[in-house]
Amino acid sequence: MKTYLPVVLLLGLTCSLGAQAQERIWRCGNEYTNNAADAQRRGCKVVEGGNVTVVQGTRPAGATAASAATPTRPAGTGPRVDSPEQRVRDSDARRVLEGELRRLETRQSELLKDYNNGEPEKQGSEARNYQKYLDRVAEMKAEIARNEADLASLRRELERLPAQR
């Protein structure tokens, strides 16, 4: 019994320290405080029943008359640029997207060739383990579907760009 006494005392001491770590918190409307004098002066109520964590947020900037007069643009749009600079940006974007489209089309043709209409050639260990072959075929089919979705997405993106002049 004597060997457990120090352990029990140490455990009790640590639990009591954890319980004393939280000071009394008062709620004053939408604000919280741990200053007793301020809370009594303002007529705040004590918060009971658990720990309180308060994270300070940022206050929204007030709308000014000048900002109300300026038109707003959708989020994500940068400052307006002149037409020649925008045409250069559009042509660069088109060139990058077309290069990516060609790369994906080449990859798609390779995938379809290897897939061989759902009957690709078996590899070494797949002759003895048919499930391994089926798993590889399923992965190939999923990769073909992902690649088709990427191709469709790139084509839609290219259609959104203005036509080259």
N, CA and C atoms as an extended XYZ file, in Angstrom:
495
Properties=species:S:1:pos:R:3:atomname:S:1:resname:S:1:resid:I:1 pbc="F F F"
N         0.821       -1.196        0.000 N   MET     1
C         0.000        0.000        0.000 CA  MET     1
C         0.853        1.243        0.000 C   MET     1
N         2.024        1.163        0.652 N   LYS     2
C         2.889        2.327        0.735 CA  LYS     2
C         3.489        2.681       -0.627 C   LYS     2
N         3.672        1.718       -1.511 N   THR     3
C         4.276        2.004       -2.817 CA  THR     3
C         3.326        2.771       -3.728 C   THR     3
N         2.030        2.633       -3.535 N   TYR     4
C         1.065        3.329       -4.373 CA  TYR     4
C         0.764        4.734       -3.880 C   TYR     4
N         1.046        5.028       -2.642 N   LEU     5
C         0.713        6.321       -2.063 CA  LEU     5
C         1.378        7.487       -2.795 C   LEU     5
N         2.686        7.453       -3.111 N   PRO     6
C         3.278        8.576       -3.852 CA  PRO     6
C         2.688        8.743       -5.254 C   PRO     6
N         2.368        7.654       -5.899 N   VAL     7
C         1.789        7.731       -7.250 CA  VAL     7
C         0.410        8.378       -7.198 C   VAL     7
N        -0.392        7.996       -6.207 N   VAL     8
C        -1.735        8.548       -6.087 CA  VAL     8
C        -1.659       10.033       -5.751 C   VAL     8
N        -0.748       10.414       -4.869 N   LEU     9
C        -0.595       11.826       -4.523 CA  LEU     9
C        -0.146       12.646       -5.730 C   LEU     9
N         0.797       12.115       -6.493 N   LEU    10
C         1.275       12.818       -7.694 CA  LEU    10
C         0.162       12.970       -8.721 C   LEU    10
N        -0.620       11.929       -8.917 N   LEU    11
C        -1.737       11.982       -9.859 CA  LEU    11
C        -2.779       13.005       -9.411 C   LEU    11
N        -3.090       13.018       -8.121 N   GLY    12
C        -4.056       13.987       -7.600 CA  GLY    12
C        -3.575       15.410       -7.737 C   GLY    12
N        -2.279       15.629       -7.529 N   LEU    13
C        -1.705       16.959       -7.657 CA  LEU    13
C        -1.771       17.454       -9.095 C   LEU    13
N        -1.449       16.597      -10.060 N   THR    14
C        -1.501       17.016      -11.472 CA  THR    14
C        -2.927       17.306      -11.909 C   THR    14
N        -3.883       16.527      -11.462 N   CYS    15
C        -5.279       16.780      -11.843 CA  CYS    15
C        -5.776       18.093      -11.258 C   CYS    15
N        -5.385       18.401      -10.035 N   SER    16
C        -5.850       19.644       -9.430 CA  SER    16
C        -5.207       20.856      -10.082 C   SER    16
N        -3.952       20.730      -10.554 N   LEU    17
C        -3.315       21.850      -11.254 CA  LEU    17
C        -4.002       22.132      -12.580 C   LEU    17
N        -4.424       21.084      -13.279 N   GLY    18
C        -5.118       21.267      -14.549 CA  GLY    18
C        -6.454       21.954      -14.366 C   GLY    18
N        -7.124       21.660      -13.272 N   ALA    19
C        -8.421       22.263      -13.028 CA  ALA    19
C        -8.282       23.735      -12.656 C   ALA    19
N        -7.149       24.134      -12.063 N   GLN    20
C        -6.962       25.512      -11.659 CA  GLN    20
C        -6.399       26.380      -12.777 C   GLN    20
N        -6.041       25.788      -13.894 N   ALA    21
C        -5.407       26.539      -14.972 CA  ALA    21
C        -6.348       27.570      -15.585 C   ALA    21
N        -7.646       27.307      -15.608 N   GLN    22
C        -8.614       28.208      -16.226 CA  GLN    22
C        -9.098       29.215      -15.188 C   GLN    22
N        -8.941       30.499      -15.459 N   GLU    23
C        -9.447       31.536      -14.563 CA  GLU    23
C       -10.938       31.697      -14.793 C   GLU    23
N       -11.555       32.500      -13.944 N   ARG    24
C       -12.975       32.798      -14.148 CA  ARG    24
C       -13.101       33.719      -15.357 C   ARG    24
N       -14.097       33.465      -16.158 N   ILE    25
C       -14.348       34.242      -17.363 CA  ILE    25
C       -15.745       34.845      -17.252 C   ILE    25
N       -15.869       36.115      -17.615 N   TRP    26
C       -17.146       36.806      -17.607 CA  TRP    26
C       -17.537       37.146      -19.036 C   TRP    26
N       -18.835       37.089      -19.281 N   ARG    27
C       -19.360       37.453      -20.595 CA  ARG    27
C       -20.089       38.776      -20.468 C   ARG    27
N       -19.653       39.713      -21.307 N   CYS    28
C       -20.265       41.037      -21.339 CA  CYS    28
C       -20.836       41.245      -22.734 C   CYS    28
N       -22.062       40.828      -22.963 N   GLY    29
C       -22.644       40.917      -24.295 CA  GLY    29
C       -21.943       39.934      -25.215 C   GLY    29
N       -21.281       40.449      -26.275 N   ASN    30
C       -20.533       39.602      -27.193 CA  ASN    30
C       -19.046       39.565      -26.876 C   ASN    30
N       -18.651       40.139      -25.761 N   GLU    31
C       -17.251       40.171      -25.373 CA  GLU    31
C       -17.027       39.318      -24.149 C   GLU    31
N       -15.815       38.803      -24.005 N   TYR    32
C       -15.432       38.009      -22.840 CA  TYR    32
C       -14.236       38.687      -22.174 C   TYR    32
N       -14.164       38.567      -20.839 N   THR    33
C       -13.049       39.154      -20.113 CA  THR    33
C       -12.705       38.281      -18.914 C   THR    33
N       -11.433       38.377      -18.478 N   ASN    34
C       -11.039       37.697      -17.250 CA  ASN    34
C       -10.640       38.725      -16.189 C   ASN    34
N       -10.957       39.974      -16.422 N   ASN    35
C       -10.686       41.062      -15.490 CA  ASN    35
C       -11.908       41.229      -14.581 C   ASN    35
N       -11.764       40.832      -13.306 N   ALA    36
C       -12.903       40.837      -12.378 CA  ALA    36
C       -13.437       42.243      -12.138 C   ALA    36
N       -12.554       43.225      -11.946 N   ALA    37
C       -13.002       44.592      -11.668 CA  ALA    37
C       -13.799       45.152      -12.845 C   ALA    37
N       -13.282       44.931      -14.069 N   ASP    38
C       -13.962       45.409      -15.264 CA  ASP    38
C       -15.318       44.726      -15.421 C   ASP    38
N       -15.358       43.419      -15.151 N   ALA    39
C       -16.598       42.655      -15.297 CA  ALA    39
C       -17.650       43.124      -14.306 C   ALA    39
N       -17.270       43.404      -13.047 N   GLN    40
C       -18.241       43.869      -12.048 CA  GLN    40
C       -18.737       45.263      -12.372 C   GLN    40
N       -17.834       46.107      -12.866 N   ARG    41
C       -18.215       47.475      -13.227 CA  ARG    41
C       -19.232       47.466      -14.369 C   ARG    41
N       -19.058       46.553      -15.322 N   ARG    42
C       -19.939       46.501      -16.489 CA  ARG    42
C       -21.157       45.611      -16.278 C   ARG    42
N       -21.218       44.893      -15.159 N   GLY    43
C       -22.374       44.031      -14.883 CA  GLY    43
C       -22.383       42.766      -15.723 C   GLY    43
N       -21.225       42.141      -15.886 N   CYS    44
C       -21.106       40.945      -16.718 CA  CYS    44
C       -21.481       39.702      -15.928 C   CYS    44
N       -21.775       38.611      -16.648 N   LYS    45
C       -22.159       37.346      -16.024 CA  LYS    45
C       -21.016       36.350      -16.132 C   LYS    45
N       -20.827       35.539      -15.087 N   VAL    46
C       -19.771       34.527      -15.066 CA  VAL    46
C       -20.157       33.393      -16.021 C   VAL    46
N       -19.189       32.945      -16.829 N   VAL    47
C       -19.393       31.817      -17.734 CA  VAL    47
C       -19.022       30.562      -16.963 C   VAL    47
N       -19.939       29.602      -16.918 N   GLU    48
C       -19.688       28.369      -16.189 CA  GLU    48
C       -19.882       27.177      -17.115 C   GLU    48
N       -19.230       26.066      -16.735 N   GLY    49
C       -19.488       24.821      -17.453 CA  GLY    49
C       -18.474       24.467      -18.507 C   GLY    49
N       -17.281       25.032      -18.508 N   GLY    50
C       -16.274       24.618      -19.483 CA  GLY    50
C       -15.280       25.702      -19.764 C   GLY    50
N       -14.283       25.339      -20.495 N   ASN    51
C       -13.248       26.299      -20.870 CA  ASN    51
C       -13.731       27.158      -22.025 C   ASN    51
N       -13.238       28.361      -22.088 N   VAL    52
C       -13.619       29.291      -23.143 CA  VAL    52
C       -12.373       29.655      -23.934 C   VAL    52
N       -12.465       29.538      -25.233 N   THR    53
C       -11.386       29.972      -26.110 CA  THR    53
C       -11.927       31.083      -26.989 C   THR    53
N       -11.284       32.221      -26.964 N   VAL    54
C       -11.731       33.367      -27.751 CA  VAL    54
C       -10.626       33.710      -28.736 C   VAL    54
N       -10.979       33.774      -29.996 N   VAL    55
C       -10.038       34.142      -31.053 CA  VAL    55
C       -10.465       35.483      -31.600 C   VAL    55
N        -9.555       36.449      -31.560 N   GLN    56
C        -9.876       37.777      -32.064 CA  GLN    56
C        -9.956       37.740      -33.581 C   GLN    56
N       -10.997       38.282      -34.129 N   GLY    57
C       -11.156       38.367      -35.573 CA  GLY    57
C       -10.802       39.751      -36.063 C   GLY    57
N       -10.842       39.916      -37.366 N   THR    58
C       -10.598       41.237      -37.928 CA  THR    58
C       -11.935       41.926      -38.131 C   THR    58
N       -11.917       43.207      -38.000 N   ARG    59
C       -13.145       43.966      -38.186 CA  ARG    59
C       -13.234       44.385      -39.657 C   ARG    59
N       -14.423       44.271      -40.244 N   PRO    60
C       -14.557       44.671      -41.640 CA  PRO    60
C       -14.394       46.180      -41.782 C   PRO    60
N       -13.760       46.592      -42.855 N   ALA    61
C       -13.573       48.010      -43.118 CA  ALA    61
C       -14.910       48.618      -43.510 C   ALA    61
N       -15.177       49.803      -43.027 N   GLY    62
C       -16.433       50.474      -43.341 CA  GLY    62
C       -16.459       50.916      -44.795 C   GLY    62
N       -17.614       50.855      -45.388 N   ALA    63
C       -17.748       51.264      -46.786 CA  ALA    63
C       -17.717       52.783      -46.861 C   ALA    63
N       -16.915       53.297      -47.760 N   THR    64
C       -16.849       54.744      -47.932 CA  THR    64
C       -17.655       55.139      -49.151 C   THR    64
N       -17.933       56.383      -49.246 N   ALA    65
C       -18.718       56.870      -50.384 CA  ALA    65
C       -17.967       56.680      -51.691 C   ALA    65
N       -16.642       56.812      -51.650 N   ALA    66
C       -15.854       56.643      -52.878 CA  ALA    66
C       -15.882       55.210      -53.366 C   ALA    66
N       -15.815       54.251      -52.435 N   SER    67
C       -15.817       52.853      -52.871 CA  SER    67
C       -17.195       52.437      -53.368 C   SER    67
N       -18.238       53.060      -52.865 N   ALA    68
C       -19.582       52.726      -53.325 CA  ALA    68
C       -19.807       53.211      -54.750 C   ALA    68
N       -19.101       54.267      -55.164 N   ALA    69
C       -19.299       54.817      -56.502 CA  ALA    69
C       -18.541       54.026      -57.561 C   ALA    69
N       -17.473       53.302      -57.166 N   THR    70
C       -16.687       52.568      -58.166 CA  THR    70
C       -17.336       51.228      -58.434 C   THR    70
N       -17.354       50.799      -59.699 N   PRO    71
C       -17.949       49.507      -60.020 CA  PRO    71
C       -17.075       48.373      -59.484 C   PRO    71
N       -17.713       47.291      -59.124 N   THR    72
C       -16.968       46.149      -58.601 CA  THR    72
C       -16.786       45.104      -59.691 C   THR    72
N       -15.659       44.404      -59.608 N   ARG    73
C       -15.368       43.318      -60.548 CA  ARG    73
C       -15.459       42.003      -59.801 C   ARG    73
N       -15.694       40.917      -60.501 N   PRO    74
C       -15.757       39.613      -59.842 CA  PRO    74
C       -14.438       39.292      -59.150 C   PRO    74
N       -14.525       38.498      -58.104 N   ALA    75
C       -13.329       38.103      -57.362 CA  ALA    75
C       -12.397       37.310      -58.270 C   ALA    75
N       -11.102       37.477      -58.076 N   GLY    76
C       -10.127       36.724      -58.859 CA  GLY    76
C        -9.678       37.441      -60.115 C   GLY    76
N       -10.312       38.558      -60.451 N   THR    77
C        -9.867       39.286      -61.632 CA  THR    77
C        -8.864       40.332      -61.187 C   THR    77
N        -7.799       40.428      -61.912 N   GLY    78
C        -6.757       41.391      -61.576 CA  GLY    78
C        -7.075       42.744      -62.159 C   GLY    78
N        -6.121       43.630      -62.109 N   PRO    79
C        -6.344       44.955      -62.689 CA  PRO    79
C        -6.486       44.839      -64.207 C   PRO    79
N        -7.237       45.765      -64.753 N   ARG    80
C        -7.446       45.733      -66.209 CA  ARG    80
C        -6.162       46.123      -66.918 C   ARG    80
N        -5.912       45.461      -68.032 N   VAL    81
C        -4.731       45.762      -68.828 CA  VAL    81
C        -5.190       46.190      -70.208 C   VAL    81
N        -4.305       46.859      -70.930 N   ASP    82
C        -4.692       47.335      -72.258 CA  ASP    82
C        -4.801       46.160      -73.223 C   ASP    82
N        -5.467       46.391      -74.340 N   SER    83
C        -5.790       45.337      -75.295 CA  SER    83
C        -4.575       44.605      -75.864 C   SER    83
N        -3.516       45.284      -76.306 N   PRO    84
C        -2.383       44.532      -76.863 CA  PRO    84
C        -1.742       43.593      -75.832 C   PRO    84
N        -1.624       44.069      -74.607 N   GLU    85
C        -1.030       43.223      -73.565 CA  GLU    85
C        -1.928       42.024      -73.270 C   GLU    85
N        -3.235       42.247      -73.271 N   GLN    86
C        -4.170       41.145      -73.015 CA  GLN    86
C        -4.140       40.134      -74.153 C   GLN    86
N        -4.009       40.611      -75.399 N   ARG    87
C        -3.908       39.681      -76.535 CA  ARG    87
C        -2.676       38.800      -76.421 C   ARG    87
N        -1.566       39.385      -75.959 N   VAL    88
C        -0.342       38.606      -75.773 CA  VAL    88
C        -0.553       37.548      -74.694 C   VAL    88
N        -1.195       37.941      -73.608 N   ARG    89
C        -1.471       36.983      -72.532 CA  ARG    89
C        -2.371       35.858      -73.019 C   ARG    89
N        -3.407       36.213      -73.769 N   ASP    90
C        -4.322       35.199      -74.293 CA  ASP    90
C        -3.612       34.242      -75.236 C   ASP    90
N        -2.752       34.784      -76.094 N   SER    91
C        -2.047       33.904      -77.041 CA  SER    91
C        -1.067       33.000      -76.302 C   SER    91
N        -0.413       33.515      -75.255 N   ASP    92
C         0.474       32.670      -74.455 CA  ASP    92
C        -0.314       31.552      -73.776 C   ASP    92
N        -1.465       31.907      -73.220 N   ALA    93
C        -2.303       30.905      -72.559 CA  ALA    93
C        -2.768       29.857      -73.560 C   ALA    93
N        -3.170       30.301      -74.739 N   ARG    94
C        -3.616       29.369      -75.772 CA  ARG    94
C        -2.484       28.428      -76.183 C   ARG    94
N        -1.284       28.974      -76.340 N   ARG    95
C        -0.142       28.157      -76.739 CA  ARG    95
C         0.157       27.080      -75.690 C   ARG    95
N         0.116       27.465      -74.418 N   VAL    96
C         0.374       26.506      -73.341 CA  VAL    96
C        -0.707       25.422      -73.312 C   VAL    96
N        -1.971       25.843      -73.423 N   LEU    97
C        -3.071       24.881      -73.388 CA  LEU    97
C        -3.039       23.939      -74.595 C   LEU    97
N        -2.694       24.471      -75.770 N   GLU    98
C        -2.618       23.608      -76.949 CA  GLU    98
C        -1.479       22.603      -76.823 C   GLU    98
N        -0.354       23.021      -76.255 N   GLY    99
C         0.750       22.091      -76.027 CA  GLY    99
C         0.349       20.983      -75.058 C   GLY    99
N        -0.338       21.351      -74.007 N   GLU   100
C        -0.819       20.360      -73.037 CA  GLU   100
C        -1.847       19.434      -73.673 C   GLU   100
N        -2.698       19.980      -74.535 N   LEU   101
C        -3.696       19.167      -75.228 CA  LEU   101
C        -3.020       18.138      -76.129 C   LEU   101
N        -1.996       18.566      -76.879 N   ARG   102
C        -1.264       17.617      -77.741 CA  ARG   102
C        -0.606       16.513      -76.912 C   ARG   102
N        -0.032       16.887      -75.769 N   ARG   103
C         0.616       15.898      -74.908 CA  ARG   103
C        -0.400       14.881      -74.383 C   ARG   103
N        -1.570       15.361      -73.958 N   LEU   104
C        -2.600       14.454      -73.453 CA  LEU   104
C        -3.184       13.570      -74.545 C   LEU   104
N        -3.324       14.127      -75.766 N   GLU   105
C        -3.833       13.309      -76.873 CA  GLU   105
C        -2.858       12.193      -77.218 C   GLU   105
N        -1.562       12.500      -77.190 N   THR   106
C        -0.545       11.471      -77.441 CA  THR   106
C        -0.619       10.403      -76.356 C   THR   106
N        -0.731       10.827      -75.119 N   ARG   107
C        -0.828        9.882      -73.999 CA  ARG   107
C        -2.078        9.027      -74.125 C   ARG   107
N        -3.185        9.629      -74.555 N   GLN   108
C        -4.442        8.889      -74.707 CA  GLN   108
C        -4.308        7.809      -75.772 C   GLN   108
N        -3.670        8.137      -76.872 N   SER   109
C        -3.497        7.120      -77.929 CA  SER   109
C        -2.608        5.976      -77.438 C   SER   109
N        -1.575        6.279      -76.645 N   GLU   110
C        -0.728        5.225      -76.084 CA  GLU   110
C        -1.520        4.349      -75.116 C   GLU   110
N        -2.343        4.994      -74.282 N   LEU   111
C        -3.143        4.229      -73.326 CA  LEU   111
C        -4.129        3.304      -74.035 C   LEU   111
N        -4.790        3.820      -75.074 N   LEU   112
C        -5.750        3.002      -75.811 CA  LEU   112
C        -5.059        1.853      -76.532 C   LEU   112
N        -3.859        2.100      -77.055 N   LYS   113
C        -3.106        1.043      -77.726 CA  LYS   113
C        -2.736       -0.060      -76.732 C   LYS   113
N        -2.246        0.329      -75.538 N   ASP   114
C        -1.882       -0.654      -74.521 CA  ASP   114
C        -3.111       -1.383      -73.975 C   ASP   114
N        -4.235       -0.682      -73.867 N   TYR   115
C        -5.468       -1.261      -73.329 CA  TYR   115
C        -6.029       -2.338      -74.263 C   TYR   115
N        -5.884       -2.157      -75.565 N   ASN   116
C        -6.246       -3.150      -76.582 CA  ASN   116
C        -7.699       -3.618      -76.415 C   ASN   116
N        -8.625       -2.662      -76.353 N   ASN   117
C       -10.059       -2.941      -76.204 CA  ASN   117
C       -10.370       -3.818      -74.994 C   ASN   117
N        -9.699       -3.578      -73.900 N   GLY   118
C        -9.976       -4.313      -72.669 CA  GLY   118
C        -9.243       -5.633      -72.545 C   GLY   118
N        -8.379       -5.942      -73.488 N   GLU   119
C        -7.618       -7.197      -73.433 CA  GLU   119
C        -6.132       -6.939      -73.659 C   GLU   119
N        -5.479       -6.234      -72.717 N   PRO   120
C        -4.042       -5.990      -72.893 CA  PRO   120
C        -3.251       -7.292      -72.739 C   PRO   120
N        -2.049       -7.285      -73.262 N   GLU   121
C        -1.204       -8.474      -73.148 CA  GLU   121
C        -0.851       -8.705      -71.690 C   GLU   121
N        -0.803       -9.988      -71.312 N   LYS   122
C        -0.453      -10.317      -69.935 CA  LYS   122
C         1.042      -10.156      -69.743 C   LYS   122
N         1.391       -9.701      -68.542 N   GLN   123
C         2.788       -9.550      -68.189 CA  GLN   123
C         3.220      -10.768      -67.377 C   GLN   123
N         4.508      -10.916      -67.130 N   GLY   124
C         5.116      -12.082      -66.497 CA  GLY   124
C         4.315      -12.760      -65.413 C   GLY   124
N         4.112      -12.121      -64.282 N   SER   125
C         3.466      -12.772      -63.135 CA  SER   125
C         1.955      -12.879      -63.299 C   SER   125
N         1.389      -12.184      -64.273 N   GLU   126
C        -0.063      -12.205      -64.446 CA  GLU   126
C        -0.547      -13.506      -65.065 C   GLU   126
N         0.343      -14.291      -65.666 N   ALA   127
C        -0.055      -15.583      -66.238 CA  ALA   127
C        -0.477      -16.534      -65.123 C   ALA   127
N         0.166      -16.427      -63.969 N   ARG   128
C        -0.171      -17.300      -62.839 CA  ARG   128
C        -1.217      -16.662      -61.915 C   ARG   128
N        -1.316      -15.349      -61.922 N   ASN   129
C        -2.219      -14.650      -61.007 CA  ASN   129
C        -3.184      -13.800      -61.828 C   ASN   129
N        -4.377      -14.356      -62.110 N   TYR   130
C        -5.336      -13.682      -62.978 CA  TYR   130
C        -5.891      -12.414      -62.332 C   TYR   130
N        -6.001      -12.397      -60.997 N   GLN   131
C        -6.522      -11.210      -60.317 CA  GLN   131
C        -5.602      -10.014      -60.527 C   GLN   131
N        -4.324      -10.263      -60.549 N   LYS   132
C        -3.353       -9.194      -60.803 CA  LYS   132
C        -3.593       -8.586      -62.191 C   LYS   132
N        -3.879       -9.428      -63.157 N   TYR   133
C        -4.182       -8.975      -64.515 CA  TYR   133
C        -5.451       -8.127      -64.522 C   TYR   133
N        -6.490       -8.609      -63.827 N   LEU   134
C        -7.753       -7.865      -63.772 CA  LEU   134
C        -7.571       -6.505      -63.098 C   LEU   134
N        -6.753       -6.461      -62.046 N   ASP   135
C        -6.481       -5.190      -61.364 CA  ASP   135
C        -5.776       -4.213      -62.293 C   ASP   135
N        -4.817       -4.704      -63.052 N   ARG   136
C        -4.091       -3.837      -63.991 CA  ARG   136
C        -5.018       -3.324      -65.084 C   ARG   136
N        -5.902       -4.172      -65.584 N   VAL   137
C        -6.859       -3.753      -66.615 CA  VAL   137
C        -7.792       -2.669      -66.054 C   VAL   137
N        -8.245       -2.845      -64.814 N   ALA   138
C        -9.123       -1.846      -64.186 CA  ALA   138
C        -8.383       -0.519      -64.015 C   ALA   138
N        -7.113       -0.569      -63.605 N   GLU   139
C        -6.315        0.660      -63.467 CA  GLU   139
C        -6.144        1.345      -64.819 C   GLU   139
N        -5.919        0.566      -65.855 N   MET   140
C        -5.760        1.149      -67.197 CA  MET   140
C        -7.055        1.834      -67.633 C   MET   140
N        -8.179        1.184      -67.369 N   LYS   141
C        -9.478        1.758      -67.749 CA  LYS   141
C        -9.724        3.066      -67.000 C   LYS   141
N        -9.387        3.092      -65.702 N   ALA   142
C        -9.569        4.312      -64.905 CA  ALA   142
C        -8.645        5.420      -65.406 C   ALA   142
N        -7.422        5.073      -65.768 N   GLU   143
C        -6.486        6.081      -66.273 CA  GLU   143
C        -6.957        6.653      -67.604 C   GLU   143
N        -7.538        5.813      -68.443 N   ILE   144
C        -8.087        6.286      -69.719 CA  ILE   144
C        -9.245        7.258      -69.456 C   ILE   144
N       -10.107        6.925      -68.500 N   ALA   145
C       -11.247        7.799      -68.179 CA  ALA   145
C       -10.755        9.138      -67.622 C   ALA   145
N        -9.741        9.116      -66.736 N   ARG   146
C        -9.190       10.368      -66.200 CA  ARG   146
C        -8.591       11.218      -67.309 C   ARG   146
N        -7.886       10.577      -68.203 N   ASN   147
C        -7.250       11.298      -69.306 CA  ASN   147
C        -8.306       11.904      -70.226 C   ASN   147
N        -9.399       11.184      -70.472 N   GLU   148
C       -10.491       11.728      -71.297 CA  GLU   148
C       -11.115       12.952      -70.623 C   GLU   148
N       -11.286       12.889      -69.305 N   ALA   149
C       -11.848       14.030      -68.576 CA  ALA   149
C       -10.900       15.232      -68.662 C   ALA   149
N        -9.592       14.988      -68.549 N   ASP   150
C        -8.619       16.076      -68.679 CA  ASP   150
C        -8.656       16.682      -70.074 C   ASP   150
N        -8.784       15.835      -71.084 N   LEU   151
C        -8.868       16.332      -72.465 CA  LEU   151
C       -10.113       17.211      -72.648 C   LEU   151
N       -11.242       16.754      -72.126 N   ALA   152
C       -12.476       17.530      -72.259 CA  ALA   152
C       -12.337       18.876      -71.535 C   ALA   152
N       -11.701       18.863      -70.386 N   SER   153
C       -11.509       20.101      -69.624 CA  SER   153
C       -10.624       21.080      -70.389 C   SER   153
N        -9.549       20.589      -70.963 N   LEU   154
C        -8.668       21.459      -71.747 CA  LEU   154
C        -9.380       22.024      -72.970 C   LEU   154
N       -10.183       21.204      -73.625 N   ARG   155
C       -10.922       21.691      -74.804 CA  ARG   155
C       -11.917       22.790      -74.411 C   ARG   155
N       -12.586       22.604      -73.263 N   ARG   156
C       -13.509       23.654      -72.792 CA  ARG   156
C       -12.752       24.938      -72.486 C   ARG   156
N       -11.584       24.806      -71.868 N   GLU   157
C       -10.782       25.982      -71.531 CA  GLU   157
C       -10.329       26.707      -72.800 C   GLU   157
N        -9.961       25.957      -73.812 N   LEU   158
C        -9.553       26.579      -75.076 CA  LEU   158
C       -10.725       27.290      -75.747 C   LEU   158
N       -11.925       26.747      -75.613 N   GLU   159
C       -13.103       27.394      -76.203 CA  GLU   159
C       -13.413       28.717      -75.513 C   GLU   159
N       -13.069       28.844      -74.241 N   ARG   160
C       -13.336       30.080      -73.504 CA  ARG   160
C       -12.417       31.212      -73.920 C   ARG   160
N       -11.226       30.874      -74.378 N   LEU   161
C       -10.292       31.913      -74.789 CA  LEU   161
C       -10.775       32.566      -76.073 C   LEU   161
N       -10.485       33.855      -76.234 N   PRO   162
C       -10.879       34.514      -77.487 CA  PRO   162
C       -10.111       33.910      -78.657 C   PRO   162
N       -10.742       33.949      -79.818 N   ALA   163
C       -10.123       33.378      -81.026 CA  ALA   163
C        -8.877       34.166      -81.399 C   ALA   163
N        -7.868       33.475      -81.930 N   GLN   164
C        -6.636       34.158      -82.335 CA  GLN   164
C        -6.888       34.927      -83.620 C   GLN   164
N        -6.186       36.052      -83.738 N   ARG   165
C        -6.367       36.898      -84.927 CA  ARG   165
C        -5.192       36.768      -85.840 C   ARG   165
